[in-house]
Amino acid sequence: MVIWRIPRGESVSRPRSYCPNCKAQIRSFDNFPVLSWLLLGGKCRKCKTQISIRYPLVEIGCAGLFLLAGLHFRQGYFELAIACTMSATLLAVSVIDIEHYIIPNKIVLFATLVVVGTVVGHCIFISRWIDLRNCLVGGGISFLLFALIHFGFPSGMGFGDVKLALLIGLSLAAIRLAFFPIGLFLAFLAGSIFGLGSMAIGKATRKSKIPFGPFLSIGALATLYVGPELAKIWLGR
């Protein structure tokens, strides 16, 4: 719903879920994630228009990311909260960026406030403010780096990527300061491999527009789960 409505300037709270074709409101018993899509045969109950398979795939993807976060951070509720916020945000942002070449402020700024609020609450609860310091350092450096790239090469990187880098820097550094440079490095690495590969097979040129949000998401999520191993290899700690 977020992926569909926000790029179109619609509210995510009202009206209730509806069919994009006939505008009929979807009944509560037809609105169970994945299950309802399967039971309806992937079609609207009223007008029989095909419902995109993207809906169950996104729902399965989000559930999978939450499960992975729960298994990986089952003994750290602070890290789990950050990981779940990142997972849902990056999934939605990536799909929107691929389809519309935009990274909506509403999603990124809201997630940023949630992450900062979570970090502040955590620091107050355990009386340890170093996590907030790390969070702000990671976010600040990530923002400045991407802002420099944006203003130096505005046609190559949108300001939405700058704000997304801020969110990722805040989130990864809050968990562990060494994580945020790894996440950004992996994002550039993944983007470079994809871009060079696309040019090699003739699917893109140096002037082709490629959304960078998905690569930032890949770098951030990969760092969440293999960050300690990469930190030992790259930074020696």
N, C-alpha and C positions, 0 to 999 in steps of 0.2 A: 504494500500500500504506500509506504513512504517513497519507494523507488518510482512508483507511478505518479503520485500526486505532487510531490514537491517540485519537480521540474516544470509542472504545469501551473504552478502558483496556487494550488488547492490546499485547503486545510487538511491536516492529518487526523483531526478529531471529529469533524463534521463535514458532510453527512456520514451516515453509516456506510459500510462497504456496499458498492453497487456495481452492476455490470457496465463496463465502458461502452457497450453497444446500445443496449435498450434502456439503460439508466435505472433499471429495476433494482430496488434494494435487495441485498442478499440476506436471506433468512438466517437466523442464528444457527440452525441445524445444518445449514449449507456452508458454514464458515469455519469448519475445523481444518486446521492446517494439514495439507497433503491428503488426508482421508477424504474430505469432501470433494476434492478435485478428482480423486480416483472413483468415488461412488457416482459422481455425475458424468463420468466419462470425459472429463476435461471440457464440459460444455455448460453454458448458462442454462439453468432450469427453465427459464421463461422463453428466451428467444433462440436457444440452441446454438448460439454463436460459440465458436471454439475459444476456450480460455487458454492463454499462453502457458506452455509448460514451464516458463520462467518462474511462475508463482510457486509451484511445489519444489522446484530446484533451489530457489532462494530460501524457502522454509527449511528444507533438508540441510542446506549449507549452513544456515545460521544455527540450527540445532546441533549439527556436527561440530561447529566451532565452539559452541557453549560446552558440549560434552568434553571436547579436548581440553578446554580451559579448566573444567572441573576436575578432570583426572590429573592434569599437570600441576595445578595449584591447590589441591584438595586440603593442604595444611596451611595455606596462606590466604586468608579471606581478603586482605588488602590487594594482593596481586591478582586474585580471582576477579575482584570487582573491576580493576583496571583492564584485565584481559577481556572480560565480557563486553565492557563498553567499547573497547577497541574493535573487537570482532564484529559486533553488530554494525558499528559505524563504517568500518572499512569495507565490509561486504556491500552495504547500500551505496556508498560513495563510488566504489569500483564499477558497479553495474551502471550507475547514472553517468559516470565519466565515459564509459565505453559507448553508451547509447547517445548521449547528448553533448559530450565534450565540455561538461561543466562539473564543478564541485560545489554543491549548494552551501551557502553560508549557514542556513538554518541547521543543517545536520552537523557540520564541523564545529560551529561555535557552541551549539548546545552540548555536544560531546566534550568539548574543551572545558566548559564550565563544570560538567559532571566530574571529569578527571581531577581538576583543581580542587573542587569541593571535597572529593574523596580523599585526596592527599592531605588537605588541611585537617579534615576530621580525623584521619589516621594519626597525624602528628600530635593533635591535641590529646587524643586518647592515650597514646603511649609516651607522651612528653618527649618526643625526639624530633627535632625540626630539621635534621640533616636531609630527610627524605624530601621535604619541600624545597630545600636549597638545590638538591640534585635535580628535581623536577624543573625548577625555573632555569637552571643552567642548561639543561638539555633542550628545553623548549626555546630558550633565547638564542642559543647558538644555531639550532636548526632553522629558526625563523630568519635570522640574519643571513645565513648561508644561502637560503633559497630566495630571499629578497634580493640579494646581490645578483644572483643568476637571473631573476625575473627582470630587474631593471636594466641589467646589462644586455640581456637577450629576450626582450618582451615577446617576440614572436615564437620563441622556443619553449617558454614556460609561463603558464597563467598564474595569476595571483591566488587562485584557488589551491594550487599546489603548495604555495607558500604557507597558507593557513593550515593545510593538511599536515605539512612538515612540522609546524608548531605543535599540533596535537600529538603527532607521533613522538616528537622529541620529549614533550612533557611526560607522556605515558611511559615510554621505555626507560627514561632516566629516573622516573619515580621508582621503578622496580629495581633498576641497577644502573648506575651512572654510565658504566662502560657499554651499555646496550645501545644507546641512541646513535653513536657513530657507526656501529655495526649495521643497524637497521637502514641508515641512509646509504651506506656503502652497498649493501645488498640491493637496494632499490635501483641505484645507478647501474650496478652490474646487470641486473635482470633487464632493465630498459635497454642497455647497450646491446646485450645479446639478442634481444627481440628485434631491435632496430636493424642491426647489422645482418641478422638472419633474414629479415623481410626484404632488405635490399639485395641480398645475395640470390634470393629466388625470384626477384622481380616483382614482389608484391608492394614495394614502397620505394620512395626515392629520398634524397636528403631533405626535400622540402615537404614530405608527407607529414600530415598532422597525426601524432600518436599520443593518446591520453597517457599521462604519467601517473595518475592516481592509482591505477591497479598495481603498478610496479612499487610504488611507495607502500601499498598495502601488503604486497608479497614480502618485501623486505622487513616490514614491521612484524608481521605474523611469524615469519621464519625465525626472527630474532627472539620472539617470545619463548619459543620452544627449543631452539638449539643455541640460544645466546650464550649460555655458560661455556659450552664447548668451543664456540667461535671466539669468545673472549680469551680463553686460555691459549688458543692457537695464535690469535692476532695480537693481543695485548699482553699476553703472558701472565694474566691474573684473572 
